[in-house]
Amino acid sequence: MLDRFSGLPLHRFFYITALVLIAIGVCLNKVVMSVGTIMLISSWVLEGDFQCKWTRMKQSRIFWIGISFYILHLVGLLWTTDFNYGFHDLRAKLPILVIPFVLGSIPAITKFEFKLISYAFISAVVTTSILNVMIAKGILQIGFEINNYRDYSFFISHIRFSLMIDFAFFLLIYFMVKDKKKIPYFIPILFWLIYYTYFSQIITGFIYLIILVFVSGLFYAIKSKNRTLKVSVFSFSLALVAVGFTWIVVNIKEFYSIPEEHIEIHEEFTLNGRPYTHNLSNQLRENGKLIFYRICDVELEKEWVKRTEIDIDSTLPGRTVPIRYTLIRYMTGLGFAKDSAGIHELSDQDIHNILLGYTSPLQAKGGIKARIFELLYDFEEWKLDPNPNNKTLFQRLSYWEAGWNIFKTNFIFGVGTGDIQQSFNRYYEKSNSQLLLENRHRSHNQFLSIGVSFGIIGLFVFILFLFYPLFRKSQSIEYLHVIFLVLMCLSFLPEDTLETQSGISFFSLFYGLFVFRKRY
């Protein structure tokens, strides 16, 4: 409509502007995300020309595949009982309908437009990562308290942002291969993204990056007609993967390759003559040293209050254990006795780290290694006390077990769009789950969530929705589409990626672009 009045392609401009806003908003701001989505559907309505759009829809099988996942949620209302949650879920998942619906009914996104949207996304990811690091390191003071590595991502979930970091990495590689002149400009950005992945301690993001390097090498090896290049690229990617996983294995071995403690009989008393407490039956260690060895609680309490004026048995924000336990672990990592002399040896930075909740100097330093050690420590704690609460991996195992059992009892159609949380709540109550009420979440596995909600039929629709567009007979398989789908499927295993606004919008944006853009 506006195009006819102005003589300019204003609606096309609005469409691309809306997609750029969504690309920026997915990692930076929910308001920007929402504005972009509203602008996209508003432009579609204002443009008119509905007969032409309807013709495109009718003639395109891929259009109906593209909106089938949302239709599944609509159909799932037929056998749900909790309509409040059902309608909430439909509102939250609107981008999965709006973006494919609009892109499937207008002329396809061009190569230039795709590049523009991708560059906007990369710029937003890089800008957000820089801001996150500045906030985490205290360079940028905004009154935001960092309680643990999860708070390194200030704007959106750290897990969702790690997916965006990984995808931006491979978008840059794609554009570098297409235009060699960009290599000098993009290489520093690639190194920055690798650093951020390490710094942010998101081990899944690090592992996904390694796997996608292998997928890239395999894709090129299959596609390339040059045998020498094919073997060289695949071998190089395989070597990088081997180096990455070897590094992880070396860190795991380092955690367990700890020396036996040399316990001296005369170390029964502190320098002040007070007795130590030794619990040698508890073999938990920090940096290779026994945690519950050489502890004098009286001196710890007295000297800690002198230095901080904070109760040693109080709990830090975002933590579930008292300061005393964090302090003991941190001092053990430094090799200090847990007494008055040890407290005096702590630097002001050490005290600051402890008050931030860091349980060791390694954790305060950050990086993937610290996260690996933290997960291994959780495993060792779990072996002593098989309680899954506040242990990332073991909580997920509880969620997966619950999801699988609910799925088995609702195998064909599932529980419906709105009853998924109720089903988990009932299961936890019926099974007398050890999980605390605040930790009783859903499956943390997107495939299981779909299975619980819509049964095996819904899972089939979801798989068709994901993969049919990739393997269309008339089209060649695109590298970026493969990378995106593999990344998403990897994220679906430990997370409900499509249950948050940022995750839904990120997925919907690039799903729509890959399915409905022009192929080259």
Long-range contacts (C-beta under 8 A, 24 or more apart in sequence): 1-46, 1-47, 1-48, 2-46, 2-47, 3-47, 11-43, 11-46, 11-47, 14-39, 14-43, 15-40, 15-43, 15-44, 15-102, 15-106, 16-113, 16-116, 16-117, 18-43, 19-109, 19-113, 19-117, 19-509, 19-513, 20-116, 20-117, 20-120, 22-95, 22-99, 22-505, 22-509, 23-117, 23-118, 23-120, 23-121, 23-124, 23-509, 24-120, 24-121, 24-123, 24-124, 25-124, 25-505, 26-121, 26-124, 26-156, 26-164, 26-502, 26-505, 26-506, 26-509, 27-121, 27-124, 27-125, 27-128, 27-155, 27-156, 27-160, 27-161, 27-164, 27-502, 27-506, 28-124, 28-127, 28-128, 28-155, 28-156, 29-155, 30-501, 30-502, 33-501, 33-502, 33-505, 34-501, 37-94, 37-95, 37-98, 37-99, 37-505, 40-98, 40-99, 40-102, 41-98, 41-102, 43-102, 44-101, 44-102, 44-105, 44-106, 47-106, 53-105, 53-106, 54-105, 56-104, 56-105, 56-106, 57-104, 57-105, 60-104, 62-104, 62-468, 62-469, 62-472, 62-515, 62-516, 63-100, 63-104, 63-105, 65-464, 65-465, 65-468, 65-469, 65-515, 66-100, 66-101, 66-103, 66-104, 66-465, 66-469, 66-511, 66-512, 66-515, 66-516, 67-97, 67-100, 67-101, 67-104, 68-461, 68-464, 68-465, 69-96, 69-461, 69-462, 69-465, 70-96, 70-97, 72-454, 72-458, 72-461, 72-462, 73-417, 74-417, 76-414, 76-416, 76-417, 76-418, 76-453, 76-454, 76-458, 77-416, 77-417, 77-418, 78-416, 79-413, 79-415, 79-416, 80-415, 80-416, 80-417, 80-418, 80-419, 81-416, 81-418, 81-419, 81-422, 82-418, 82-419, 82-421, 82-422, 83-418, 84-418, 85-418, 85-419, 85-420, 85-421, 85-422, 86-416, 86-417, 86-418, 86-419, 87-418, 88-418, 89-417, 89-418, 90-417, 92-499, 92-501, 92-504, 93-498, 93-504, 95-501, 95-504, 95-505, 95-508, 95-509, 96-498, 96-504, 96-507, 96-508, 96-511, 98-508, 99-508, 99-509, 99-511, 99-512, 100-508, 100-511, 100-512, 100-515, 100-516, 102-512, 103-512, 103-513, 103-515, 103-516, 103-517, 104-512, 104-515, 104-516, 108-516, 108-517, 108-518, 109-513, 109-516, 109-517, 109-518, 110-517, 110-518, 111-518, 111-520, 113-517, 114-513, 114-517, 115-175, 117-509, 117-513, 118-171, 118-175, 121-164, 121-168, 121-171, 121-509, 122-168, 122-171, 122-172, 122-189, 125-161, 125-164, 125-165, 125-168, 125-193, 126-168, 126-189, 126-192, 126-193, 128-155, 128-161, 129-161, 129-165, 129-192, 129-193, 129-196, 130-192, 131-155, 132-161, 132-196, 132-200, 133-196, 133-199, 136-199, 145-317, 146-356, 147-316, 147-317, 147-318, 147-319, 147-356, 147-357, 148-318, 148-357, 149-200, 149-201, 149-202, 149-366, 149-370, 149-371, 151-318, 152-199, 152-200, 152-201, 153-200, 156-500, 156-502, 157-500, 157-502, 157-503, 158-200, 158-202, 159-202, 159-204, 159-205, 159-491, 159-495, 160-497, 160-500, 160-502, 160-503, 160-506, 161-200, 161-502, 162-197, 162-200, 162-202, 162-204, 162-205, 162-208, 163-205, 163-208, 163-487, 163-488, 163-491, 163-497, 163-503, 163-506, 164-506, 165-193, 165-196, 165-197, 165-200, 165-205, 166-197, 166-205, 166-208, 166-209, 166-212, 166-487, 167-483, 167-484, 167-487, 167-510, 168-193, 169-193, 169-194, 169-209, 170-212, 170-216, 170-480, 170-483, 171-480, 173-216, 174-479, 174-480, 197-368, 198-367, 198-368, 199-366, 199-367, 201-366, 201-367, 201-368, 201-370, 201-371, 202-371, 203-368, 203-371, 203-372, 203-375, 204-490, 204-491, 204-494, 206-244, 206-368, 207-248, 208-487, 208-490, 208-491, 209-244, 210-240, 210-241, 210-244, 210-245, 211-241, 211-486, 211-490, 212-483, 212-486, 212-487, 213-237, 213-240, 213-241, 213-244, 214-238, 214-241, 215-482, 215-483, 215-486, 216-479, 216-483, 219-479, 219-482, 223-479, 248-372, 251-369, 251-372, 251-373, 252-372, 252-376, 255-372, 255-373, 255-376, 256-376, 258-285, 258-288, 258-289, 259-288, 261-289, 261-290, 261-293, 263-293, 267-294, 270-296, 270-299, 270-337, 270-339, 270-340, 270-341, 271-339, 271-340, 271-341, 272-299, 272-339, 272-340, 274-298, 274-299, 274-339, 276-337, 276-339, 282-384, 283-380, 284-377, 284-380, 284-381, 284-384, 285-332, 285-380, 286-329, 286-330, 286-332, 286-333, 286-359, 286-360, 286-377, 287-332, 287-333, 287-334, 287-335, 287-360, 287-361, 287-362, 289-332, 289-333, 289-335, 290-332, 291-328, 291-329, 291-332, 292-328, 293-332, 294-337, 294-338, 294-339, 295-328, 295-338, 295-339, 296-337, 296-338, 296-339, 296-340, 297-324, 299-339, 299-340, 299-343, 300-324, 300-327, 300-328, 300-338, 300-339, 300-340, 300-343, 302-340, 303-340, 303-343, 303-344, 304-343, 307-343, 307-346, 307-351, 308-351, 308-355, 310-355, 316-355, 316-356, 316-357, 318-357, 319-357, 320-389, 320-390, 323-354, 323-355, 326-354, 326-357, 326-358, 326-359, 327-354, 329-359, 329-360, 330-354, 330-358, 330-359, 330-360, 330-361, 332-360, 333-359, 333-360, 333-361, 333-362, 334-361, 387-434, 388-434, 388-435, 388-439, 389-434, 389-435, 389-436, 389-439, 390-439, 395-435, 395-439, 395-441, 395-444, 396-444, 396-494, 398-433, 398-434, 398-435, 399-441, 399-442, 399-443, 399-444, 399-445, 400-443, 400-444, 400-445, 400-448, 402-427, 402-428, 402-431, 402-433, 402-443, 403-442, 403-443, 403-445, 403-448, 403-449, 403-451, 403-452, 404-448, 406-452, 407-448, 407-451, 407-452, 407-455, 410-452, 410-455, 411-455, 411-456, 412-455, 412-456, 412-457, 413-454, 413-455, 413-457, 413-458, 414-450, 414-451, 414-452, 414-453, 414-454, 414-455, 414-458, 415-452, 415-453, 416-453, 416-454, 417-453, 417-454, 419-453, 420-449, 420-452, 420-453, 423-452, 424-452, 442-496, 442-499, 443-496, 444-494, 444-495, 444-496, 445-492, 445-493, 445-494, 445-495, 445-496, 446-491, 446-492, 446-493, 446-495, 446-496, 446-497, 446-498, 446-499, 447-492, 447-493, 449-496, 449-498, 449-499, 469-514, 469-515, 475-519, 476-519, 478-514, 478-519, 480-514, 481-514, 484-510, 484-511, 484-514
